Amino acid sequence: MADSPPPPNNRSVSIRQAVVWHVSIGRITKLSVVAHALDRMKARGVTQQDIIDALKNPKARSFPADIPHRGIEWRKSPRKLLHVVYDEISATERRIITAYWK
């Protein structure tokens, strides 16, 4: 059997599963958090509770994000504004793409 070709640019590819959080935020009952978001959250000091609070009480319901993603803002304190980028999978599920402090 022939070896499969290397990925483009000879970069290794790592695929990790999303983490699922079961929540109660209005109609939302499930948050799927992709590996990229988990990495960025850890690096930027964003907690699971920060994400949940942002979805419960957004300052702004939308900000420009790459289509088809959506974005919300949440002010944790006078000097900390959290941006959360997500996809709406269904009426009850959101996929968190990334989160960062502005």
N, C-alpha and C positions, 0 to 999 in steps of 0.2 A: 504494500500500500504506500502510495506517495505521500511525502510530507505535505501538510497544508502550507500555503504561502504565508509569509510573515504579514503582520498587520501593516497598514500604510506607514511610511516613514520609519519602519522597523521599531516602532514603539510598542512596548508590551501593553496589553489590554487587560484591565482588571474590572470584572463586573461583580458588584456587590448588591445584595438585595436591599430594598427599602425597609425601613423599620415602620411598623404600624402602631399608632397610638389610638386607643379607643377613648373618645372624649364625648362631652355633651356641651355643644356650643350651638344653641338654637337647633336647626335641623341637622347640623354636622355631627356625625357620630364616629367618623374615622378620618384620621390624618395619616397619609403615607408620606414618610420623610425619606427622600432619596439620599444615597450615600454622600453625594456632593454637599447637600444641605447639612448633613451631620458633621462632615469635615469642617465646613465653613462656620457652623455654630460653635464647635469646639474651639477653633482658632480665634473666633471673635467674641467669645464669652457670652453667647446667646443661649439661654436655657429653654428647656421644654415649656416651662411656665411662661416665659416671655412670649413664645409663639402662641400659646393658648390665649394669653391676655390680649395679644394683638388682634387675634381673630374675634375675641369677645367684644372688644372696645376699640375698634379702629378710629384713629383721628381722621383719616381720609380713606374712603373706600377704594380709591383707585389712584394709581400714579402710572406714568408711562413705563411699560415693561415690554420686552420682546413678545410679539404675538406668537403663540396664543396664550402666553402667561398673563396673569393678573397680579396686581400688587396692592398692598395696603400699608399704611403707616400707623405706628402706635408710639405715643410719647410716654416713655417710662418715667422721665424726670425732665426738668426744664432744659437739661443739656443732652439728653439721650433720646433720639428718635430712631425707632426700629423700622426698617423696611422688610417686609416679608413678600417674597415672590412665590406664587403657587399656580397650580392648574386646578380647574374645577372638573373633577372626574364625574361626579353625579351630584344630585341635590344633597346627598348626605356624606360625600367624600371629597377631600381636597388632597392634592399632592404638593408637598412643600418642596420647592426647587432650591431656594437659598434664602438667607436672612442676613442682614448687615445693619450696623449702626451708621446713621447719617450725622 
